[in-house]
């Protein structure tokens, strides 16, 4: 992935260099070539970079599992808003390791 190397390009998500989401970082293409179907996402900050990255991956067709213990938001209100928006877009929120394990087991069952 090629990201954060140009000082004039600072969008929040990991999948694109620009706010218009036209200049790919290569993440989506790499995952598709590797035949990845599901991605576990975590990081800083949940209400900005993580939210944008999870949304970008979901819109690219991946099943996205947001592992909440691996995330931190700038504010509690931002975390609540981000989680609600992402859940509405089909991102699966995993509040603990058991929930993550359960979702991974479901994904394995769906694979041929």
N, C-alpha and C positions, 0 to 999 in steps of 0.2 A: 504494500500500500504506500502511496506517495501522498503525504498530507503534512500541512504545516510548514512547508518549505518556501512559500511565497508570502512576503509580508503584507501584500494587499488582499489576500484571500483568507478570510477568517470565518467561514460559516460554522455553525454548531455541529452539524452531522459529520460522521466519518466517511460517508459514501460519496460526497461531492465537494469540490473545491469552491463552488460559487453558490450564492443564495438562490439563483434560478435553477439549481440542480441540473446543470447541463454538462459540467466538466467533471467527469467521474474520477474518483481516486483509484479505481480498479478493484475495490472491495467486492462489489456486486458481481462483476464479471469473474473474478477469481473464485468466489463461492459457487457460482453456477457451473464453471468449468470443472470444479471438484465435485459436482453433483451433491452439494450440501442442500438439505431440505429445511433444516431447522438451525437457528442460531440462538445461543444464550447470550444475553446482553446484561451488562452491569457497568458501573463507573460513576464518574463525576461530570457534571452535576445532573442529577436525575431530571430536573425541571428545564434543562437546556440541551446539553450535548447528548445525553443518554436518550432523552425523549425524541430528539430529531433523528438520531441514528436508528433507533428502534422503528420509528415511523418510516424512514427510508427503506429499511430492510423489509418491512411488512409490505410496503407498496411495490417492492420488487418481486414479491411473491413468496418470500420465505415465511415459514412458521417462526415466530419470534417469542422466546421465553424471556421475560424480564425477571431476573433474579434479584429481588428487592434487598436482601441482606448485603449484596455487593454494590449497592447504590447509596448515594447521599445527595440530597437536594440542598439548594441554597436556603430555602424556606419550607416550613411544613405546608403552608398553603400551596406553594409551587409543586410540592410532591403530590399532594392530593389532586390538584388539577392535572398534572402530567399523567398520573395513573388512570384517572378517569378518561382522559382523551385517548390514551393508548389502548385501554381496554375496549373502548368504543370502536377502535380501528382493528380489533382482532388480536392484539398483542396479549399473550397469556401472562398474567401476573403470578409469580411464585413467591409467596411470603416466607417460605422456609425451605430447608433442604428436602423435607419429606414431599412438599408440593412439587418441587423441581424434579425429584426422582419419579414421582407419579406421572408427570407430564412426559418425561423421557421414556418411561415404560410404555405409555400410550403411543408415542412416536415409533418405538421399536415394533410394536404390535402391528402398526399400519404399513410397515415396510415389507415388501415381498421377499 
